[in-house]
Amino acid sequence: MSLTKNEQVLVLELSKYNVYKYTVTKFCKKLNINRGVFYRKYRNICDLFTSVLALQTRRALRSIDGETMDRMFYRMLSKIKENKTFYINLNRIAQNPQEFYRVLRKEYAIAIEKYMRPRGSFSVRKVELVANGIYAIVYNWVVDECQLDIRDVYQSIHLLLVHIEQSIKKSE
């Protein structure tokens, strides 16, 4: 799936080098739109960041032909690692990191639920707890500039996902 124009501009702008400030004015200039158009769609620059981050996460966690949940999350980690400058910059210049937490945790939970639903009953509370844990692992990895080996990060996430998978096996 192709990126939206807003995603293309933001990803391009924040992937080149370390950025410590990014403004609505700069974004609008790159898109050749006025600020009014921007504010009709977004509340502020952090709302744009959150929207793009949610779309990127949703695409990365889209299940592909019988793919396991582990594989979906490994693919997501790979995408983050491939474009770590973008994710590091987003995290650094975000004015509202709590919004990232709320949105990403929800995206992780939705992806897990979509995977689990056809496989049988599961605990929504357990899904929420696992999504929180995955968020914490990914957030800390990005804050640490993705220095840990991706396999170690994946292994930590895998240990959380095992709890979800076990709940299906118990109910069968």
C-alpha positions as CSV (number, residue, x, y, z in Angstrom):
1,M,0.0,0.0,0.0
2,S,1.3,3.4,-0.9
3,L,1.9,6.2,1.5
4,T,-0.5,9.2,1.7
5,K,1.0,12.5,0.6
6,N,1.2,13.7,4.3
7,E,3.0,10.5,5.2
8,Q,5.4,10.9,2.3
9,V,6.3,14.4,3.2
10,L,6.7,13.7,6.9
11,V,8.7,10.5,6.5
12,L,11.0,12.2,4.0
13,E,11.5,15.2,6.2
14,L,12.2,13.2,9.4
15,S,14.2,10.4,7.9
16,K,17.2,12.4,6.6
17,Y,19.0,13.4,9.8
18,N,18.4,14.2,13.4
19,V,15.6,16.8,13.8
20,Y,15.0,18.7,17.0
21,K,12.1,20.9,15.9
22,Y,9.5,20.5,13.1
23,T,6.8,23.0,12.6
24,V,3.4,23.2,11.0
25,T,4.8,26.0,8.8
26,K,7.6,23.8,7.5
27,F,5.2,20.9,6.8
28,C,2.7,23.2,5.0
29,K,5.5,24.7,2.9
30,K,6.7,21.2,1.8
31,L,3.1,20.3,0.8
32,N,2.4,23.7,-0.7
33,I,-0.7,24.2,1.4
34,N,-1.7,27.0,3.8
35,R,-1.9,26.5,7.6
36,G,-5.7,26.7,7.5
37,V,-5.9,23.5,5.4
38,F,-3.6,21.8,7.9
39,Y,-5.7,22.9,10.9
40,R,-8.9,21.6,9.3
41,K,-7.4,18.1,9.4
42,Y,-5.1,18.2,12.5
43,R,-5.3,19.9,15.9
44,N,-1.5,20.5,16.0
45,I,1.8,19.0,14.7
46,C,1.7,16.2,17.3
47,D,-1.7,15.2,15.9
48,L,-0.1,14.8,12.5
49,F,2.7,12.8,14.0
50,T,0.3,10.5,15.8
51,S,-1.9,10.0,12.7
52,V,1.1,9.1,10.6
53,L,2.5,6.8,13.3
54,A,-0.8,5.0,13.6
55,L,-1.1,4.4,9.8
56,Q,2.5,3.1,9.7
57,T,1.8,0.8,12.6
58,R,-1.5,-0.4,11.2
59,R,0.1,-1.3,7.9
60,A,3.1,-3.1,9.6
61,L,0.7,-5.2,11.7
62,R,-1.6,-6.2,9.0
63,S,-1.7,-10.0,8.8
64,I,-0.5,-11.6,5.6
65,D,-1.8,-15.0,4.6
66,G,-1.7,-17.1,7.7
67,E,1.2,-15.2,9.2
68,T,1.8,-15.8,12.9
69,M,1.4,-12.9,15.4
70,D,5.1,-13.2,16.2
71,R,6.0,-12.7,12.5
72,M,3.7,-9.6,12.3
73,F,5.5,-8.0,15.2
74,Y,8.9,-8.9,13.9
75,R,8.0,-7.3,10.6
76,M,6.9,-4.1,12.5
77,L,10.3,-4.1,14.3
78,S,12.1,-4.5,11.0
79,K,10.2,-1.5,9.6
80,I,11.2,0.6,12.6
81,K,14.8,-0.5,12.4
82,E,14.9,0.3,8.6
83,N,13.8,3.8,9.3
84,K,15.0,4.4,12.8
85,T,15.9,8.1,12.2
86,F,12.2,8.8,11.4
87,Y,11.0,7.0,14.6
88,I,13.7,8.6,16.8
89,N,12.9,12.0,15.4
90,L,9.1,11.6,16.0
91,N,9.7,10.5,19.5
92,R,12.2,13.3,20.2
93,I,10.1,16.2,18.8
94,A,6.7,15.0,19.9
95,Q,5.0,17.5,22.1
96,N,2.5,14.9,23.5
97,P,4.1,11.5,24.0
98,Q,1.1,10.4,26.0
99,E,-0.9,10.5,22.8
100,F,1.6,8.2,21.1
101,Y,1.1,5.8,24.0
102,R,-2.7,5.8,23.7
103,V,-2.7,5.4,20.0
104,L,0.1,2.8,19.6
105,R,-1.2,0.7,22.5
106,K,-4.6,0.7,20.9
107,E,-3.1,-0.3,17.5
108,Y,-1.1,-3.2,19.1
109,A,-4.3,-4.4,20.9
110,I,-6.4,-4.2,17.7
111,A,-3.8,-6.2,15.8
112,I,-3.7,-8.9,18.5
113,E,-7.5,-9.1,18.7
114,K,-7.8,-9.4,14.9
115,Y,-5.4,-12.2,15.0
116,M,-7.0,-14.0,17.9
117,R,-10.7,-13.6,17.1
118,P,-10.9,-16.4,14.5
119,R,-8.8,-18.7,16.8
120,G,-11.2,-18.8,19.7
121,S,-11.9,-17.0,23.0
122,F,-9.3,-14.8,24.6
123,S,-9.0,-12.4,27.5
124,V,-9.4,-8.7,26.4
125,R,-7.7,-7.7,29.6
126,K,-4.7,-9.9,28.8
127,V,-4.6,-8.4,25.3
128,E,-4.5,-4.9,26.8
129,L,-1.7,-5.9,29.2
130,V,0.4,-7.5,26.5
131,A,-0.2,-4.4,24.2
132,N,1.0,-2.2,27.1
133,G,4.1,-4.4,27.5
134,I,4.9,-4.3,23.8
135,Y,4.5,-0.6,23.7
136,A,7.0,-0.2,26.6
137,I,9.5,-2.5,24.9
138,V,9.2,-0.7,21.5
139,Y,9.3,2.8,23.1
140,N,12.4,2.0,25.1
141,W,14.1,0.5,22.0
142,V,13.4,3.7,20.0
143,V,14.4,6.0,22.9
144,D,17.7,4.0,23.0
145,E,18.0,4.7,19.2
146,C,17.4,1.0,18.3
147,Q,20.8,0.0,19.5
148,L,19.7,-3.3,20.9
149,D,19.8,-6.2,18.5
150,I,16.3,-6.6,16.8
151,R,16.3,-10.3,17.8
152,D,16.6,-9.4,21.5
153,V,13.7,-6.9,21.2
154,Y,11.7,-9.5,19.3
155,Q,12.4,-12.2,21.9
156,S,11.0,-9.9,24.6
157,I,7.8,-9.3,22.6
158,H,7.6,-13.0,21.8
159,L,7.6,-13.8,25.5
160,L,4.5,-11.5,26.0
161,L,2.7,-12.9,22.9
162,V,3.1,-16.5,24.3
163,H,0.7,-15.6,27.1
164,I,-2.0,-14.7,24.5
165,E,-1.4,-17.9,22.6
166,Q,-1.5,-20.0,25.8
167,S,-5.0,-18.7,26.6
168,I,-6.3,-20.3,23.4
169,K,-4.7,-23.6,24.0
170,K,-6.3,-23.7,27.5
171,S,-9.7,-23.1,26.2
172,E,-9.5,-25.7,23.4
